[in-house]
């Protein structure tokens, strides 16, 4: 169009310049105007022949019929294929969101609980410090000159691996008669859902708070301690389990630990114990001997997690031995029992402990655990029946201790919750459709339903996750 106007202007200039008189000029001007109008008319007519697909996008959008005014699609094979495609796309998006929830959403929940446990643990430490200051005692006990042990003790019979046995032999003092004796520790009561120790692993930059119990609900809040094993800082094999992938992956980098790396445990009474890694091994899920005490005269710490990542086929086990020169004196082994988790507790994400019983710690007179610490009365405990540690560990491992071994659909109490939140999502989708149709704008429907949709989807994912193996 600009080219046509430029040509017309040049023609008009030449005619007016070389025309002999004004009459010819006027005639020439009228001719130019007529030619210009004819060209413009042809151009406009040609523009109507341009396909709509070649028009600018804003014109196409303005001329497009709103989807709310379109006639319904015919219910033929194309309609069926389109519906199947929409269902598959929606399912794929939901699965993608669920994977994101597993990898990051569960970690957010665990991080929030761990932050709460950190505040509670610091308050307990501060309270213990005040009590010790009032009593005129020091929280930290001077470390002994050699590995702690107990006199006249006989090692418990247990199936052991070569690496674990070698580690125990190397850590045993050369002269058993000259070594210092284990001491009885005054520890705060163990409460389910409350942290009783802080676990630090400098090599992988981890600071975690350990809870009693290794049930599914316990491990969602952080690393859990096997109740049938001694507490950290005590003689025997204290064992702790933790997730490797989901729920914050507290033990996600456990494979990076090498012999000599330190593991620092701070108990709720302020005692600090430093362990040194001795070995790492891969075992099957049925090998409960890895958490059994191989030498009751040596303080050991064992960390267990799933292997390989995202599977529960095997277990990775990290063994470590107490470094007596950097630690407080090892204590006498004490044990506690936890009530089985409630059927619906597996889906809980809150560290609710107000209604949980207080578990008293019962020291053993022998180096081999032999006390039944069933609580009686107002938190008091009695040791009436002698039990064998290896049988207790095996039974606990087979039934509830190894939460990683649970398979698909292990928590069927989640099914009603899944159905409830699925209905809520469908109701929100219907509301979105009705609001968008009434306002004739999708943006209004999205604005009104986006918040409840995200909340309902979060709880839907949370309950679906209860049906999956905990080790995934």
N, C-alpha and C positions, 0 to 999 in steps of 0.2 A: 504493500500500500504506500509506504513512504517513497519507494522507487517511482511509482506511477505519478505521485504528486510532484516529485522533483523533475521528471521529464516534462510534465505539463507546464511547469513554471518556466523551464528553459525555452520551450516552444513559444510560449506567450511573449517572452522577452525578445526573442529574435523577430517575431512578426511585428511587434510594436516598434522595434528599432529601425527596421528596413522598409516598413510600409511607406508609400509616397504621400499619403495625406491622412487626415484624421478619420475620414469616412471608412477608409480601408482598415484603419486600425480598429475602429469599432466593430467592423464586420469580422475581422480576424479574432477579436476578443470573444465575440459571441460563438464563433466556431470552436475556439479552445474550450469554452465553458461547456458546450454541448458534448465535445469529445470526452471531457473529464467526467461529466455526469454519466455518460454511457459506460465509461470504464468502471466507475464506482458501482453502477447498477449490476454490471456483469460480475464484479468482485463479490458483491453481497449475495447474488444468486449462487455463485460458486461456493460461498461459505456455508450455505444451507445444505450443500451436498456432502460436507465433511462428516464422517462417522462420529457418533457420540463418544466412542472410546478414545478419540483423539482430542476431545475437548479438555480444558484444564480440570484438575481434580476437584477444585472448589465448585465449578459449574456442574460437574457430574454429581457431586454430593447434594447440591441444592435441588437438582432435578430428580434425584432418586426417590422412589416411593418408600415411605417409612415402613418398617417391618410390621408395625401394628396395623397398617392399612392393606397389607398384602392378603390375597386370598389363601386359604389353607392349602398346604401341599397335598397333592393326590396321594392316596395310600397305595402306592404301587411298590414294586421291588426297590426303586430308588429311595423311597421313604424308609423301608426296612433297613437297607444298607446304611443310610444316613444315621438312623437311630443306633445301630450297632457301632458305628464309628464314634458317635458321641459318647456312648457308654464306655468304650475302650479308652478314649482320651481322658474321660473323667477318672476312670480307674487308675490309669497311669499317673495322673497328677496326684491322686490320693496316695499311691504307693511312694511316689517321690517325696511327698510331704512326710510320710511315715518314716522313711529312711533318714530324712533330716531331723525328725524328732528323736529317733534312736541315737544318732550320733551327737547331736547338740542339745536337744531338748532335755534328755535325761541328765546330761551333764550340768545343765543350768539348775535342775532340781537338786542334784547332789551338792553342787557348789553352795546353794543357799542353805542347805542343811548343815554342811561343813562349817560355814560361817557362823551359824548359830551355835554349833558345838564348840567352836573356838572360843566364843565369848563365855559360854558356860564353863569350859575348862579353865580359862584364865581366872574366872571368879573362884573356882575351887582351889586353884593353886594359891591365889591371894589369901583365901580363907585359911588354908593350911599354914601359910607363912605367918599369919597373925596368931594362930593357935600355938605354933612353935615358939614365936617370940614371947608369948605370954608364959609358956612353960620354961623358957630359957634354953631351948634346944635348937640345934641347927638342922635345917631341912636336909641338906646334902651330907651324906656320910662319906668320910674319907675312903677312897678306894683301897682295897687290900693289895698286898704286895704280889699275890699270885691268884690263880683261879680259885673261886669259891667252891667249897665242897662240904660234905657232911660225913662225920665219922661213922664207922661200922655200918656202911650202907652196902647193899648188894644190888648190882645192876638188874634192871627189869628185863625179862626175856622178851625180845621182840625181833621181828624180821627186819634187818637193816640192809642198806645198800653199802657197797664198799666205800663210796665217797663219804657217806655220813659217818661210818665207823672210823675212817681215817681222820676225819675232822675232829671227832670226839677224842681220839687218842692223842692227837697233837696238842689239844687244848688242856688236857689233864696235867696237873702239876706233877713235877718230878718226885716230890716227897709228900705223900698224902698225910703224914703225921704232923708236918710242920705248917700246913696251910691253915688259914683262918676258917672259922666255922660260919655256916650260913646263919643269918639273923632273921628274926620274925619282924615283918614289916607292918606298920600301922597304916593300912590303906583305907580310903573312904569306901563306903558300901558300893557294891556294883548295882547299877540300876539299868534296866533294859532301855535302850534308846539314848543313854547318856554316854559321852566319851569318858573313858578312864585312863587313856594314854595318848600321847602325841608321838607320831612316827615321822621321823625325818630321814630322807635319803638324799644326801647332798649330790651324789653322782648324777641323779636324774631330776634334781631340783623339785623334790616333793616334800610337802609338809601336810600330813594327814592326821585325822583324829580317829582313833580306834574305838569301836563299840563292842559290847559283849554279844556273842551270837553270830552265827553264819547262815541264818535263814535268808530266804529271798528278800524279805522286807528289811533285814538288817544290812545286807550288802548294798542295798540301794542308797543307804545313807553314808556309806564309807566302808573302809576295811573292817572286817569282823574277826573277833578272836574266838578260836575253838574253845568252848567251855570245859572240855575234858582234858585240856592241856594246862600246864602252869601259866601264870601270868608273866609277862615280860619282866626281866630282872630277877627271876627266881630260878632255882635249880630245876633242871629238866628242859624239855623241849617246848617252849612257848610257840604256838603256831597261829598265824594270821592269814586270812584269805581276803582277796579283793578282785574286783572286775578288771579285765584287761582292755575292754573296748568301750562298752556303754557305761552309763551312770558315772561319768567323770573319768573313767579309765584310770583309777588310782594306781594300778600296777601295769599300766600300758607299756612302760619302758623297762620292765623288770629284766628283760633279756640283755640289757646293756650293762648290768652289774657284773663285775669281775672279782676274783679273789683279792682280798685286801680292802675293798670298798667298805665304807662305814655305814652302819644303820644306827641311828640315834633314837632311843626311846625315852621319853620323859613321862613318868607316872604321875597320877593325880596328887600324890603326896610330895612331889617335887624331886624325887630321886631320878637321876639321869644315868642311863646305861648305854654304853657304846658297844655295838657288835661289829665284828669284821666278817665279811663274806668269805666262806671257805669253798663253796662249790655250787654249781647249778646243774640240775638234771631234769630230764623229761620222763614222766612216768604215766601209767594208765590211770583212769579215774578210780579204779578199784584199789589202788595201792595206798591203803590207809596207813601203812607203817611209816610213811614219811613224816607224819605228825606225832608219832609215838616217841617216847623218851628212850633213847638208846643208851644213855649214861646218866643216871640220876645225880651224879656228883658234878656235872658240868652244866652250866647255864647256856642254853642254845636258843636261837630264834629261827623259825622257819616261815617263809612267805610262800604262799601258793596262789596260782592263778591259772587261767585257761591257756591252752596251746593247741594248735596255732591260733593266731588272732581270728576272731569272728567264728570260732568253732569251739566245741566242747569235747573233742575227740581225746585229748590228752591233758596233762597238767604240767605246768612248769613249776619247779620247786627250787627255791633259793635257800641254802643252808648258811647259817652264820653262828659264830661263837662269841661269847662275851669277852671283851677286852677288860680284864680286871684292873689294869693300870689306869684306865680312863673312866672307870665306872664306880658307882657306889657298891657296897658289899651286896652280894647276891642274897636274896631272901629265901626262906623256906617255902617250898611249893604249896600253894593254896588253890582251892577249886571252888566252883560255884555251879549252880544249876539254874537253867532258865525254863520257864513254862513254855510249852509249844505255842507258836504264833497262832493267832486267831485265823479262821478260814479266810476272812476277807482282808487280813493284814498285809498280804503280799502286795496289794496295790497301794498301800499307804505311802505317802511321801513326807509326812510330818513326823518329827521326832517327838511324838506324844508320849510322855513318861509319867504324867501325873497319877494315873491309875495303875502303873506298873509296880509290882512288888519289889521291895528292897532285898537284895540277895547278900547275905553275910558271907564273908570269906572264911573258910575253915582250913587252918593249917594242918598238915599231916605230921605225925610223929616219926614217920619213916620217909625215906627218900622216894620210895615208890608210892604213888598215890593210893590211898586206902581208906578214904573217908567218904561217907555219903552225906553231903551237905544239904539235905532237904530242909528248907526253912520251916520253923515252927514258932507259933505265937507271934510276938511283936518283933519279927526280924531275927529271932534267935535261931540258932542252928545246932543240931546235934549230930554226932558221928556214931551211929549205932551199928551200921552194917559195913563191913569191909568189902571193897570192890577192887577189881583188878583193872589197871589203867588200860592195858592193851585191849581187853574185851570191851571196855566202855568206849574207847575211841573207835573201835570197829563198828559197834552198834550205832554210835552217833553218826559216823561217816556214812553208813548204809542207809539210815533213815532220814535224817534232816541236816546233818552237818554239811555235807557237800551240796550246796544249793545249785552249783553249776551242773550237776548231773541230771537235774530235772528236765524233762523233754517238752514236746509240744503239748499245749492244752493242759498244763499241769495245774492251773488255777481256774477251774470251771466256774467259780463264783463270779468271774468277770463277765460271763455271757449276758446276764440281765443288764448290767451296766452298758455293755456294748450296744445292745438293742435299744436301750433308752436314749443314748446319745445319738445313735443312728436316726431314730425317729425325730429327735430334735433338729438334726441337720436337714432332714427332708422338710420339716415344717418351716425352717428358715428359708430354704430354697423356694417353697411355695409363696411365702410372704414376699420374697424378692421379686418373683414373677408378677404378683398382683400389683405391687407398688409401681414397678416399672411400666406395666400396662396402663395403669391409671394415670400416671404422670407423663406417659409416652417418652420417657427418658430412662435409660439403664443406669445412669449415674445416680439418680435419686434412690433407686433400689439398692445399689451397692453401698451408698452412704448410710442407709438405715440398717442394713443387715450385716455389714462387714464385721463389726465388733462381736455380736453374739455368735456369728459363724466361726470366728477364730477361737473363741472360748469353747464352744461345743466340739470343734474339731480337735482341740488340745486334749480334752477329757476322753474323746473317742479313741485317740491314739494311745493315751495312757492306759486305758483298759485293754485295748488290743494287745499292747505290749506284755500284759500279764499272761497271755496265752503262749508267748514265745519262750523258747529255752533261755534261761537267764544268762547263759554264756555268749549269746549272739551279740 
